[in-house]
Amino acid sequence: MRLESLSPFFARLSPRLQSRLVSAGELRGYAAGRFLHHAGDTKAKLSIVRAGRVRFFSSDRRGQEHTIDILEPGEAFGEITVLCAIPRQYSAQALNDVEVVEIGPAAFRRLLDEDADLRQAVLENMAVTLSLAAELVEDERRLPLVSRLAKALVVLGARHSTDGRRAPLSQSALADYLGVSRVSIGKALAELARRGWIATGYGAVTLLAPDALRAAAAREQPKAGARLSV
């Protein structure tokens, strides 16, 4: 699971801090299909999506692309590159015409020096990210795949739809998201669909029973189903 998606940095900021960041950046447009960056790029910047959708993906040795995540307006990415000066892990491509506000390292550090609230927000975000990363490791150790998938679908549904009932990732993307094979994720999806909790479609999963998925993620026995087996 992509760590950048675990704790959405920009969304956690107050409206005042969001406004400060947007004012400090430069608005840039990217036409549909254009790359915002490639995996391995070292140019650091924090990017805030203002319009359009941005796809993050990796490529295997055969050149096949695997979608990791899709960011919507109001979400941000790249804060880790600004803070830690590490290369990009995934490529980012505009799915449609995209507008982003881009903030370079110098401007971002200047804001940190000037605004104690922003510094505190950055520290809190890093703490939350570390906590959630540790939770992911623990989930992988103790939870069956169906429970991990249920948990991921609830999180993705909340991020990508107003009613929390649509996760716009394909089967391959979900497999990459959870770090498992496509065959394994297919079996887990089929199990959830058999219980009537989800419906699968082209490039997306519809959450039919979010409460049951939450219960599965918490390793509780849902009222409407038997023990999970995958």
C-alpha positions, 0 to 999 in steps of 0.5 A: 500500500502506498504510504503517501495515501495513508495519511493525506497531508493536505486534507489534514491541514486547517483551511488557513494552512491550506490557503497558505500552501496554495498561495506559496505555490505555482499553478501548472496545467498538465494535459490528459496523458502527460506525465507529472513525474516518472519513477526515479525522478529526484526533483522535489516538490509538493503538488496539490491537485486542484482539478482533474485526476492523477494516476500513480503507477509502477511498471514491471520488467515486461513494461506492464503498468500497474495502477497504485492509486488515483488522486482527486482534487483536494489531495496532495502528493510529494511532501516526502520528496520535499522533506527527505529528498528521496526519488519518486517511487511511482510515476504520475500521469494525468488521467484528464486535464489536470491543474496542480499547485506546485511548491518547491523545497525552498518555499516549503521550508520557508513556510515551515520556518515562518509558521509554527502551526504548519510545522506542528501539522507536518510533525503530526502527519509524519507521526500518523503516517508512521503509526498507520504504516506499523498498522499495515505491517501488523495487519499483514501478519495477523489478518487474512487477506479478505479482512485486509482487502475489506479494510482497504476498500473502506478506506478507498471508498471514503477517499474517492466517493462522497458516500463511501461506496465506490473504490475506483481501482482495478483488480490489478491495482488492488493487488499492487495496493496490498502487495499480493498476487492478482490471483489472490486478490481475485479470490478475495474479491470473489469471497466478498462478492459472494457474501453480497458486500461488494460488486465488481466492475470495470476498474472499480469496486462498489461497496454494497455493505460498508458496515459488513466490510468494516466488521471484517476489517476489525476481525469481527463476525458480521451478522449476515455471513459466516467465517471468512475463509480466504 
